[in-house]
Amino acid sequence: MKKLIKGIVEFRKKLLPGFREKFAKLALGQTPDTLFVACSDSRVVPNLFASTDPGDLFVLRNVGNLIPICGEDGVSVSDESEIAAIEFSLLNLNVPDIVICGHSECGAMLAICNGRQNVAAPHLKSWLRHGETAMQKLESGTRMNPLLSKHNELSQLNVIEQMEHLKSYSVVRERIENGKLRLHGWWFDIASADVFAYDETLKRFVLIDDEFG
């Protein structure tokens, strides 16, 4: 807590003056460009590696950057928190892009690789079931990058699988079909601080650099 309090004091002294006008405008409302779905991992800081300002990203974070699939009745098969954030970003904020960003050395992916049944925390064990379809595909032979460790390869495959989970919701699917929404899969390599994007044509993640896009 001391570190947090010191950081707040430093922000007020050094950074707030430069952001004061920005926050004054944001107090009147938000118009983010992107819904950013990321893992809760403390090492993953979207605003830092994407160089974004306050108000640019509407961020949804949870363990493993997972999106519960939609049931046949049109309702989330799990807690409604994730779809509530998705609906708000689309229906209220009208964001044109959604990014699902996984990362290397993800504890959630490692836990799934080691067997979800071995997870001691009961709610975490239950939550990780939303990543098991990616694990099943990996075990059946779907590969992303054989040079990666198993849990890192699963992390990349999980990004693609969660994009499919997103499409199970009509509010997402209809906007994609109408050309009002684009989905993106990203993967953050913690060791190098590089960000990779999934290329549908190449069927792999490619480095986002000056040549990208």
One Martini backbone bead per residue (centre of mass of N, CA, C, O) as a GRO file, in nm:
protein
  213
    1MET     BB    1   0.054   0.064  -0.018
    2LYS     BB    2   0.288   0.265  -0.011
    3LYS     BB    3   0.337   0.261  -0.316
    4LEU     BB    4   0.062   0.372  -0.400
    5ILE     BB    5   0.063   0.636  -0.241
    6LYS     BB    6   0.320   0.747  -0.367
    7GLY     BB    7   0.210   0.746  -0.658
    8ILE     BB    8  -0.019   0.950  -0.614
    9VAL     BB    9   0.160   1.184  -0.526
   10GLU     BB   10   0.332   1.193  -0.785
   11PHE     BB   11   0.100   1.243  -0.979
   12ARG     BB   12   0.007   1.516  -0.863
   13LYS     BB   13   0.287   1.661  -0.906
   14LYS     BB   14   0.379   1.562  -1.220
   15LEU     BB   15   0.114   1.466  -1.408
   16LEU     BB   16  -0.160   1.615  -1.367
   17PRO     BB   17  -0.113   1.889  -1.511
   18GLY     BB   18  -0.105   1.745  -1.803
   19PHE     BB   19  -0.414   1.603  -1.744
   20ARG     BB   20  -0.638   1.801  -1.657
   21GLU     BB   21  -0.789   1.852  -1.927
   22LYS     BB   22  -0.850   1.560  -1.994
   23PHE     BB   23  -1.024   1.496  -1.736
   24ALA     BB   24  -1.234   1.716  -1.780
   25LYS     BB   25  -1.349   1.581  -2.040
   26LEU     BB   26  -1.402   1.292  -1.918
   27ALA     BB   27  -1.625   1.387  -1.715
   28LEU     BB   28  -1.841   1.407  -1.967
   29GLY     BB   29  -1.709   1.147  -2.105
   30GLN     BB   30  -1.681   0.849  -2.314
   31THR     BB   31  -1.464   0.747  -2.624
   32PRO     BB   32  -1.362   0.472  -2.697
   33ASP     BB   33  -1.198   0.265  -2.939
   34THR     BB   34  -1.163   0.008  -2.733
   35LEU     BB   35  -1.200  -0.323  -2.647
   36PHE     BB   36  -1.003  -0.467  -2.378
   37VAL     BB   37  -0.902  -0.803  -2.343
   38ALA     BB   38  -0.756  -0.916  -2.037
   39CYS     BB   39  -0.548  -1.012  -1.811
   40SER     BB   40  -0.484  -0.986  -1.460
   41ASP     BB   41  -0.202  -0.969  -1.488
   42SER     BB   42   0.045  -0.752  -1.363
   43ARG     BB   43   0.232  -0.761  -1.638
   44VAL     BB   44  -0.027  -0.649  -1.785
   45VAL     BB   45  -0.014  -0.323  -1.968
   46PRO     BB   46  -0.188  -0.176  -2.205
   47ASN     BB   47  -0.126   0.137  -2.174
   48LEU     BB   48   0.179   0.093  -2.210
   49PHE     BB   49   0.222  -0.092  -2.481
   50ALA     BB   50   0.000   0.111  -2.640
   51SER     BB   51   0.015   0.413  -2.575
   52THR     BB   52  -0.227   0.513  -2.391
   53ASP     BB   53  -0.487   0.705  -2.287
   54PRO     BB   54  -0.717   0.827  -2.119
   55GLY     BB   55  -1.013   0.692  -2.284
   56ASP     BB   56  -0.921   0.470  -2.507
   57LEU     BB   57  -0.990   0.226  -2.306
   58PHE     BB   58  -1.200  -0.056  -2.262
   59VAL     BB   59  -1.156  -0.266  -1.981
   60LEU     BB   60  -1.124  -0.629  -1.965
   61ARG     BB   61  -1.056  -0.831  -1.672
   62ASN     BB   62  -0.921  -1.168  -1.635
   63VAL     BB   63  -0.864  -1.490  -1.589
   64GLY     BB   64  -0.734  -1.563  -1.910
   65ASN     BB   65  -0.905  -1.407  -2.110
   66LEU     BB   66  -1.222  -1.482  -2.078
   67ILE     BB   67  -1.523  -1.605  -2.265
   68PRO     BB   68  -1.820  -1.690  -2.218
   69ILE     BB   69  -2.040  -1.863  -2.366
   70CYS     BB   70  -2.327  -1.884  -2.542
   71GLY     BB   71  -2.629  -1.985  -2.508
   72GLU     BB   72  -2.924  -2.092  -2.654
   73ASP     BB   73  -3.077  -1.844  -2.489
   74GLY     BB   74  -2.858  -1.589  -2.503
   75VAL     BB   75  -2.692  -1.667  -2.247
   76SER     BB   76  -2.465  -1.684  -2.032
   77VAL     BB   77  -2.296  -1.966  -1.882
   78SER     BB   78  -2.215  -1.744  -1.682
   79ASP     BB   79  -2.123  -1.483  -1.571
   80GLU     BB   80  -2.229  -1.146  -1.671
   81SER     BB   81  -1.982  -0.953  -1.674
   82GLU     BB   82  -1.862  -0.978  -1.960
   83ILE     BB   83  -2.121  -0.915  -2.131
   84ALA     BB   84  -2.177  -0.645  -2.001
   85ALA     BB   85  -1.922  -0.505  -2.111
   86ILE     BB   86  -1.977  -0.562  -2.408
   87GLU     BB   87  -2.252  -0.425  -2.435
   88PHE     BB   88  -2.165  -0.145  -2.341
   89SER     BB   89  -1.944  -0.095  -2.560
   90LEU     BB   90  -2.156  -0.121  -2.799
   91LEU     BB   91  -2.435   0.026  -2.710
   92ASN     BB   92  -2.298   0.289  -2.564
   93LEU     BB   93  -1.994   0.330  -2.709
   94ASN     BB   94  -1.941   0.215  -2.999
   95VAL     BB   95  -1.720   0.023  -3.059
   96PRO     BB   96  -1.510  -0.095  -3.341
   97ASP     BB   97  -1.317  -0.259  -3.132
   98ILE     BB   98  -1.176  -0.588  -3.044
   99VAL     BB   99  -0.945  -0.706  -2.796
  100ILE     BB  100  -0.764  -1.008  -2.751
  101CYS     BB  101  -0.522  -1.058  -2.478
  102GLY     BB  102  -0.259  -1.242  -2.441
  103HIS     BB  103   0.012  -1.433  -2.267
  104SER     BB  104   0.288  -1.509  -2.132
  105GLU     BB  105   0.306  -1.697  -1.856
  106CYS     BB  106   0.021  -1.811  -1.792
  107GLY     BB  107  -0.138  -1.939  -1.520
  108ALA     BB  108  -0.398  -2.042  -1.649
  109MET     BB  109  -0.266  -2.214  -1.874
  110LEU     BB  110  -0.095  -2.389  -1.685
  111ALA     BB  111  -0.334  -2.511  -1.528
  112ILE     BB  112  -0.463  -2.650  -1.773
  113CYS     BB  113  -0.216  -2.825  -1.849
  114ASN     BB  114  -0.212  -2.961  -1.547
  115GLY     BB  115  -0.506  -2.962  -1.465
  116ARG     BB  116  -0.796  -2.847  -1.340
  117GLN     BB  117  -0.836  -3.061  -1.103
  118ASN     BB  118  -0.567  -2.937  -0.942
  119VAL     BB  119  -0.722  -2.701  -0.848
  120ALA     BB  120  -0.798  -2.570  -0.537
  121ALA     BB  121  -0.968  -2.342  -0.629
  122PRO     BB  122  -1.299  -2.361  -0.701
  123HIS     BB  123  -1.356  -2.105  -0.881
  124LEU     BB  124  -1.115  -2.136  -1.068
  125LYS     BB  125  -1.174  -2.414  -1.173
  126SER     BB  126  -1.440  -2.331  -1.306
  127TRP     BB  127  -1.345  -2.091  -1.488
  128LEU     BB  128  -1.130  -2.261  -1.669
  129ARG     BB  129  -1.338  -2.402  -1.862
  130HIS     BB  130  -1.320  -2.166  -2.088
  131GLY     BB  131  -1.023  -2.305  -2.186
  132GLU     BB  132  -1.065  -2.614  -2.282
  133THR     BB  133  -1.109  -2.598  -2.590
  134ALA     BB  134  -0.817  -2.520  -2.652
  135MET     BB  135  -0.689  -2.773  -2.531
  136GLN     BB  136  -0.828  -2.978  -2.716
  137LYS     BB  137  -0.699  -2.869  -2.977
  138LEU     BB  138  -0.406  -2.911  -2.898
  139GLU     BB  139  -0.434  -3.225  -2.846
  140SER     BB  140  -0.545  -3.271  -3.156
  141GLY     BB  141  -0.309  -3.073  -3.327
  142THR     BB  142  -0.328  -2.778  -3.284
  143ARG     BB  143  -0.107  -2.528  -3.404
  144MET     BB  144   0.110  -2.235  -3.366
  145ASN     BB  145   0.412  -2.283  -3.204
  146PRO     BB  146   0.658  -2.519  -3.158
  147LEU     BB  147   0.867  -2.323  -2.999
  148LEU     BB  148   0.675  -2.328  -2.780
  149SER     BB  149   0.542  -2.377  -2.509
  150LYS     BB  150   0.258  -2.520  -2.419
  151HIS     BB  151   0.128  -2.274  -2.257
  152ASN     BB  152   0.190  -2.064  -2.485
  153GLU     BB  153   0.037  -2.201  -2.711
  154LEU     BB  154  -0.232  -2.198  -2.563
  155SER     BB  155  -0.254  -1.891  -2.536
  156GLN     BB  156  -0.288  -1.841  -2.838
  157LEU     BB  157  -0.529  -2.030  -2.889
  158ASN     BB  158  -0.717  -1.890  -2.683
  159VAL     BB  159  -0.760  -1.628  -2.832
  160ILE     BB  160  -0.915  -1.755  -3.071
  161GLU     BB  161  -1.137  -1.893  -2.901
  162GLN     BB  162  -1.250  -1.627  -2.769
  163MET     BB  163  -1.344  -1.505  -3.036
  164GLU     BB  164  -1.560  -1.724  -3.079
  165HIS     BB  165  -1.718  -1.666  -2.824
  166LEU     BB  166  -1.801  -1.382  -2.903
  167LYS     BB  167  -1.970  -1.477  -3.164
  168SER     BB  168  -2.209  -1.610  -2.992
  169TYR     BB  169  -2.305  -1.320  -2.982
  170SER     BB  170  -2.532  -1.126  -3.140
  171VAL     BB  171  -2.412  -0.838  -3.091
  172VAL     BB  172  -2.147  -0.918  -3.233
  173ARG     BB  173  -2.222  -1.063  -3.497
  174GLU     BB  174  -2.394  -0.833  -3.626
  175ARG     BB  175  -2.163  -0.619  -3.637
  176ILE     BB  176  -1.978  -0.776  -3.819
  177GLU     BB  177  -2.179  -0.817  -4.059
  178ASN     BB  178  -2.215  -0.482  -4.076
  179GLY     BB  179  -1.919  -0.346  -4.031
  180LYS     BB  180  -1.895  -0.233  -3.705
  181LEU     BB  181  -1.688  -0.480  -3.636
  182ARG     BB  182  -1.366  -0.571  -3.492
  183LEU     BB  183  -1.145  -0.844  -3.450
  184HIS     BB  184  -0.866  -0.908  -3.217
  185GLY     BB  185  -0.551  -1.085  -3.183
  186TRP     BB  186  -0.335  -1.088  -2.903
  187TRP     BB  187   0.025  -1.110  -2.794
  188PHE     BB  188   0.219  -1.102  -2.494
  189ASP     BB  189   0.567  -1.075  -2.440
  190ILE     BB  190   0.723  -1.034  -2.153
  191ALA     BB  191   1.034  -1.060  -2.202
  192SER     BB  192   1.020  -0.849  -2.470
  193ALA     BB  193   0.756  -0.664  -2.503
  194ASP     BB  194   0.598  -0.795  -2.728
  195VAL     BB  195   0.355  -0.766  -2.996
  196PHE     BB  196   0.104  -0.984  -3.126
  197ALA     BB  197  -0.078  -1.073  -3.425
  198TYR     BB  198  -0.336  -1.222  -3.576
  199ASP     BB  199  -0.315  -1.404  -3.886
  200GLU     BB  200  -0.546  -1.541  -4.086
  201THR     BB  201  -0.376  -1.620  -4.335
  202LEU     BB  202  -0.120  -1.748  -4.169
  203LYS     BB  203  -0.202  -1.875  -3.886
  204ARG     BB  204  -0.051  -1.645  -3.707
  205PHE     BB  205   0.171  -1.469  -3.515
  206VAL     BB  206   0.265  -1.124  -3.549
  207LEU     BB  207   0.459  -0.864  -3.543
  208ILE     BB  208   0.428  -0.542  -3.413
  209ASP     BB  209   0.533  -0.304  -3.649
  210ASP     BB  210   0.619  -0.095  -3.903
  211GLU     BB  211   0.511  -0.333  -4.112
  212PHE     BB  212   0.243  -0.343  -4.000
  213GLY     BB  213  -0.047  -0.329  -4.207
   0.00000   0.00000   0.00000
